[in-house]
Amino acid sequence: MDAMLKELGLSEVNSGVCGASWIARPEGKELVSINPSTGSPIATVLQAGSGDYERVVQDAVDAFDVWRMVPPPRRGEVVRELCLELRKKKRALGTLVSLEMGKILPEGEGEVQEMIDMGDFAVGLSRQLYGLTMASERSLHRMFEQWHPLGVVGVLTAFNFPVAVWSWNALVAAVCGDSLVWKPSPETPLCAVAVQKIAHEVFSRHGFPGVSTLLVGDVDPIGKRLVEDSRIPLVSATGSCRMGREVGGAVAARLGRCLLELGGNNAVILAEDADLDLALRGVLFGSVGTSGQRCTTTRRLFVHEGIYDEFVPRLREAYAQVPVGNPLDEGVLMGPLIHGTAIENMVSALQDVVKQGGEILFGGGRIEEGSCAQGYFVEPTLVAARHDMPIVHEETFAPILYVMRYSNLEDVIDQQNAVPQGLSSALFTDSLRVAERFLSPLGSDCGIANVNIGTSGAEIGGAFGGEKDTGGGREAGSDAWKAYMRRQTSTINWGVDLPLAQGIEFGSKSD
């Protein structure tokens, strides 16, 4: 562990505040990063105070004034170099993600690879910030739209993807000409410091310090000030629906923009003709990957009554074989939850399951034996449930999968859609008609709808995000870059007359 921390420039005590330069002694309290596998400290991060906030945001504002005038392909070249540095440190960063967050090492390294992929996407995008030319109804006029950098972007990230979600925002915002202020989750501050060290070094090398900045700090004063700060025209926030309502309300009050990626209560539907081997793999990874702590985790499973008695025992057997333990150990498929409160929330949800008439088919307990004794480990849990149970409509950030029977496709799609959240959904079928029904306007109401793959594991290039209580945000692909820019419609009159639109005449030509 010491060698890994040293490679990433981390020590026992680290500053979590960086503007145009690192602030060695920030004003805030000390924050101890905890390893969820052992419950023991990893290192300490010094947090920002009010004075630090002002300095960092002003640095970001000043950096934007310069960065926005750099040609986009040149911005892309700087991002390309940043991603080369990420490639060099992929193993170390992936290990840190696993150590501090608790996801298994292949997922930790996969998250860093996602940053690299995001960088490749952003570099290509730097030459594709296209506007449109529109036909004008007035002769000798040219009408077109262009996209300009927006300003300082505030980014609030969650613990479960401590570095990838930063890259979704930071790398796209950078090629769009924006600067960034990053407030990471207090559960994963070391990951943020390590990534900021890389980003700061690269931007500074090219003469643009302050394009990427960092504020590790409490909700009050740091988070609250960030969402209320009119110098920050866009706030991108990833977290719970409750948090999203608070952030969205505060930003809306000042007529700013929000990009919200919030909770998910994601469902998989198994049609009667589903490939059960394929479905088993998709459901298992979707439900236990990252210990159920993904916003795209599979939380509800609807199984057609014709295959229920065959599939559910196979799924239970697969659950019983999931190795749980230290996420850095080879062969482990499920690490710990992030902290003790997460375990309490899981226990409370399972108590509600029993009260509401559900049956725990497998798991449900905390693991307190062997190497798991000191950490926040739980068993992956399978529950036989009904759609009308209130707990099924809630998102519990833990590895609980509710399994339900169904008989009619139209009814089950309605049941899938009948939850507040609308992030990800999936259907397993070999029927073209069933698949197209699911993907039609009559089908899934989620931002992501998959056929014959699970609910999690979105790839770079497609816009990621959801509807309803999930917040409506879109990141990481397609035309999501437009959220980080301002659109300007321009008309040039290159003639000598001044015709008005809609044929309006104002006064006479002789006037």
Residue pairs with C-beta under 8 A, 6 or more apart in sequence:
1 42
1 99
4 92
4 95
4 96
4 99
5 11
5 42
5 43
5 96
7 89
7 92
8 89
8 92
8 93
8 96
8 194
8 197
9 194
9 197
10 43
10 96
10 190
10 193
10 194
11 43
12 43
12 44
13 30
13 43
13 44
13 45
13 46
14 43
14 44
14 45
14 46
14 190
14 193
15 22
15 23
15 24
15 25
15 26
15 45
15 46
15 193
16 26
16 31
16 45
16 46
16 47
16 48
16 189
16 192
16 193
16 214
16 215
16 216
16 217
17 23
17 26
17 28
17 46
17 47
17 48
17 52
17 56
17 214
17 215
17 216
17 217
18 56
18 196
18 200
18 213
18 214
19 55
19 56
19 58
19 59
19 60
19 209
19 210
19 213
20 59
20 62
20 63
20 209
20 210
20 213
21 209
22 200
23 48
23 52
23 55
23 56
25 46
26 46
26 47
26 48
26 49
26 52
27 48
27 49
27 50
27 51
27 52
28 46
28 47
28 48
28 49
28 52
28 216
28 217
28 218
28 222
29 47
29 218
30 44
30 45
30 46
30 47
31 44
31 45
31 46
31 47
31 186
31 189
31 216
32 41
32 43
32 44
32 45
33 41
33 42
33 43
33 44
33 45
33 100
33 188
33 189
33 190
34 40
34 41
34 42
34 187
34 339
35 41
35 42
35 99
35 100
35 375
36 100
36 101
36 102
36 335
36 336
36 337
36 338
36 339
36 375
36 376
37 99
37 102
37 326
37 327
37 328
37 335
37 336
37 374
37 375
37 376
37 377
38 374
38 375
39 374
39 375
39 376
40 374
42 99
42 100
42 190
43 190
45 189
45 190
45 193
45 216
46 216
47 216
47 217
47 218
47 222
48 56
48 215
48 216
48 217
48 222
49 217
49 221
50 221
50 225
52 215
52 217
53 215
53 217
53 221
53 222
53 225
53 226
56 181
56 213
56 214
56 215
57 152
57 181
57 213
57 226
57 229
57 231
57 232
59 209
59 210
59 213
60 152
60 179
60 180
60 181
60 210
60 211
60 213
61 151
61 152
61 179
61 231
62 210
63 179
63 208
63 209
63 210
63 211
63 213
64 149
64 151
64 152
64 177
64 178
64 179
64 211
66 208
67 75
67 149
67 174
67 177
67 178
67 179
67 208
67 211
68 148
68 149
68 177
68 178
69 177
70 177
70 208
72 126
72 127
72 129
72 175
72 176
72 177
73 126
73 127
75 126
75 174
75 175
75 177
76 122
76 123
76 124
76 125
76 126
76 127
76 175
77 123
77 126
78 174
78 202
78 203
78 206
78 208
79 119
79 122
79 123
79 126
79 171
79 174
79 175
80 119
80 123
81 202
81 205
81 206
82 119
82 171
82 198
82 199
82 202
82 203
83 115
83 116
83 119
83 120
83 123
83 171
85 198
85 201
85 202
86 93
86 112
86 115
86 116
86 119
86 198
87 116
89 112
89 198
90 109
90 112
90 113
90 116
91 109
93 108
93 112
93 163
93 191
93 194
93 195
94 105
94 108
94 109
94 110
94 111
94 112
95 105
95 108
95 109
95 328
96 108
96 190
96 191
96 194
97 103
97 107
97 108
97 111
97 112
97 162
97 163
97 188
97 191
98 104
98 105
98 107
98 108
98 327
98 328
98 335
99 327
99 328
100 162
100 187
100 188
100 190
100 191
101 108
101 159
101 160
101 162
101 187
101 188
101 191
101 338
102 291
102 293
102 327
102 335
102 336
102 337
102 338
102 376
103 111
103 160
103 290
103 291
103 293
103 327
103 335
104 327
104 332
104 333
104 334
104 335
105 327
105 328
105 330
107 289
107 290
107 327
108 327
111 161
111 162
111 163
111 164
112 163
112 164
114 164
114 167
114 460
115 163
115 164
115 166
115 167
115 171
115 195
117 459
117 460
118 164
118 167
118 168
118 171
118 172
118 460
118 476
119 167
119 171
120 460
121 171
121 172
121 460
121 461
121 476
121 477
122 171
122 172
122 174
122 175
123 175
125 172
125 175
125 481
126 175
129 147
129 175
129 176
129 481
129 485
131 144
131 145
131 146
131 147
131 487
132 144
132 145
133 142
133 143
133 144
134 143
134 144
134 145
135 143
136 142
136 143
136 491
137 501
138 493
138 499
138 500
138 501
139 495
139 499
140 493
140 494
140 495
140 497
141 491
141 492
141 493
141 494
141 495
141 499
142 491
142 492
142 494
143 489
143 490
143 491
143 492
144 489
144 490
144 491
145 487
145 488
145 489
145 490
146 487
146 488
146 490
147 176
147 482
147 485
147 486
147 487
147 488
148 177
148 485
148 486
148 488
149 176
149 177
149 178
149 484
149 485
149 486
150 176
150 177
150 178
150 233
150 234
150 257
150 484
150 485
150 486
151 178
151 179
151 231
151 232
151 233
151 234
152 178
152 179
152 180
152 181
152 231
152 232
152 233
153 169
153 173
153 178
153 179
153 180
153 181
153 232
153 233
153 234
153 235
153 236
153 484
154 180
154 181
154 183
154 226
154 227
154 229
154 232
154 234
154 235
154 236
155 165
155 166
155 169
155 170
155 180
155 181
155 182
155 183
155 235
155 236
155 237
156 183
156 223
156 226
156 227
156 235
156 236
156 237
156 238
156 239
156 247
157 165
157 166
157 182
157 183
157 184
157 185
157 192
157 238
158 165
158 185
158 238
158 239
158 295
159 185
159 187
159 188
159 293
159 338
160 290
160 293
160 294
160 295
160 338
160 397
161 238
161 294
162 184
162 185
162 187
162 188
162 191
162 192
163 191
163 192
163 195
165 238
165 261
165 475
166 182
166 184
166 192
166 195
168 464
168 475
168 476
169 180
169 236
169 259
169 475
169 484
170 180
170 182
170 199
170 212
172 475
172 476
172 480
172 481
172 484
173 179
173 180
173 484
174 180
174 211
174 212
175 481
176 481
176 484
176 485
177 485
178 234
178 484
178 485
179 210
179 211
179 212
179 213
180 211
180 212
180 213
181 213
181 214
181 215
181 226
181 232
182 192
182 196
182 212
182 213
182 214
182 215
183 215
183 216
183 217
183 222
183 223
183 226
184 191
184 192
184 214
184 216
186 216
186 218
187 338
187 339
189 216
192 214
192 216
193 214
193 216
196 212
196 213
196 214
199 212
200 209
200 212
200 214
203 209
203 210
203 211
203 212
215 222
215 226
217 223
224 250
226 232
226 235
227 235
227 237
227 246
227 247
227 250
227 251
228 250
228 251
228 253
228 254
230 254
230 256
232 256
233 256
233 257
234 256
234 257
234 258
234 259
234 483
234 484
235 247
235 251
235 256
235 257
235 258
235 259
236 258
236 259
236 260
236 261
236 473
236 475
236 483
237 243
237 244
237 247
237 248
237 258
237 259
237 260
237 261
238 261
238 262
238 295
239 261
239 262
240 262
240 263
241 262
241 263
241 395
241 420
241 421
241 469
241 470
241 471
243 262
244 260
244 262
244 469
244 471
247 258
247 260
248 258
248 260
248 471
251 257
251 258
252 258
257 483
258 471
258 473
259 473
259 474
259 475
259 483
260 470
260 471
260 472
260 473
261 295
261 464
261 465
261 466
261 470
261 471
261 473
261 475
262 295
262 421
262 466
262 469
262 470
262 471
262 473
263 295
263 395
263 421
263 423
263 469
263 470
264 295
264 296
264 297
264 299
264 395
264 421
264 422
264 423
264 424
264 455
264 466
264 470
265 299
265 300
265 393
265 394
265 395
265 419
265 420
265 421
265 423
266 286
266 296
266 297
266 298
266 299
266 300
266 421
266 423
266 424
266 425
266 426
266 446
266 455
266 456
267 298
267 299
267 300
267 301
267 302
267 416
267 425
267 426
267 455
268 279
268 282
268 283
268 286
268 298
268 300
268 301
268 302
268 425
268 426
268 427
268 428
268 454
268 455
269 302
269 406
269 412
269 413
269 416
269 425
269 426
269 427
269 428
269 438
270 276
270 279
270 301
270 302
270 303
270 304
270 307
270 311
270 428
271 304
271 409
271 427
271 428
271 429
271 430
271 431
271 434
272 304
272 306
272 307
273 429
273 430
273 431
273 434
274 304
274 307
274 428
274 429
274 430
275 428
275 430
275 452
276 307
276 310
276 311
276 314
278 428
278 452
279 311
279 428
280 311
280 314
280 315
280 318
282 426
282 428
282 452
282 453
282 454
283 298
283 301
283 315
283 401
283 454
284 315
284 318
284 319
284 322
285 454
285 456
285 457
286 296
286 297
286 298
286 426
286 454
286 455
286 456
286 457
287 297
287 298
287 299
287 301
287 380
287 399
287 401
288 319
288 322
288 333
288 334
288 380
288 399
289 297
289 334
289 456
289 457
290 297
290 456
291 334
291 335
291 336
291 337
291 378
291 398
291 399
292 299
292 380
292 397
292 398
292 399
292 400
293 337
293 338
293 342
293 397
293 398
294 456
295 423
295 424
295 470
296 423
296 424
296 448
296 455
296 456
296 457
296 458
297 397
297 399
297 455
297 456
298 401
298 426
298 454
298 455
298 456
299 395
299 396
299 400
299 401
299 402
300 392
300 401
300 402
300 404
300 416
300 419
301 315
301 401
301 402
301 403
301 404
302 404
302 405
302 406
302 412
302 415
302 416
303 311
303 312
303 403
303 404
303 405
303 406
304 405
304 406
304 407
305 405
305 406
305 407
308 405
312 361
312 384
312 403
315 382
315 403
316 361
316 362
316 382
319 362
319 363
319 380
319 382
320 362
322 333
322 334
322 380
323 331
323 332
323 333
323 334
324 332
324 333
324 334
324 335
324 367
324 372
324 377
324 378
324 379
324 380
325 332
325 335
325 371
325 372
325 377
326 332
326 335
326 371
326 375
327 335
327 336
334 380
334 399
335 377
336 372
336 375
336 376
336 377
336 378
337 343
337 346
337 376
337 377
337 378
337 398
338 376
339 376
340 376
342 376
342 397
342 398
343 366
343 376
343 378
343 398
345 396
345 397
345 398
346 378
346 381
346 396
346 398
346 399
346 400
347 366
349 391
349 394
349 396
349 398
349 400
350 360
350 364
350 381
350 383
350 400
352 390
352 391
353 360
353 383
353 385
353 389
353 391
353 400
354 360
356 389
356 390
356 391
357 386
357 389
358 383
358 384
358 385
358 386
358 389
358 391
358 402
359 383
359 384
359 385
360 381
360 382
360 383
361 382
361 383
361 384
361 403
362 379
362 380
362 381
362 382
363 378
363 379
363 380
363 381
363 382
363 399
364 379
364 381
365 378
365 379
366 377
366 378
366 379
367 377
367 378
367 379
368 377
378 398
378 399
379 399
380 399
380 401
381 398
381 399
381 400
381 401
382 401
382 403
383 400
383 401
383 402
383 403
384 403
384 404
385 391
385 392
385 402
385 403
385 404
386 392
386 404
387 404
387 415
387 418
389 402
391 402
392 402
392 404
392 419
393 418
393 419
393 420
395 421
404 415
406 412
406 415
409 434
409 437
413 437
413 438
413 442
413 443
413 444
416 425
416 444
417 444
417 445
417 446
420 468
420 469
421 466
421 468
421 469
421 470
422 445
422 446
422 447
422 466
422 467
422 468
422 469
422 470
423 446
423 447
423 448
423 465
423 466
423 467
423 470
424 446
424 447
424 448
424 449
424 450
424 455
424 456
424 458
424 466
425 444
425 446
425 448
425 449
425 450
425 455
426 449
426 450
426 451
426 453
426 454
426 455
427 434
427 435
427 438
427 444
427 449
427 450
427 451
427 452
428 451
428 452
429 435
429 438
429 451
429 452
435 451
437 443
438 444
438 449
438 451
439 449
439 451
443 449
445 467
445 468
446 466
446 467
446 470
447 463
447 464
447 465
447 466
447 467
447 470
447 474
448 455
448 458
448 464
448 466
458 464
458 476
460 476
460 477
461 476
461 477
461 478
462 476
462 477
462 478
463 474
463 475
463 476
463 477
463 478
463 479
463 480
464 474
464 475
464 476
464 477
464 480
465 471
465 472
465 473
465 474
465 475
465 480
466 472
466 473
473 483
474 480
474 483
475 483
500 506
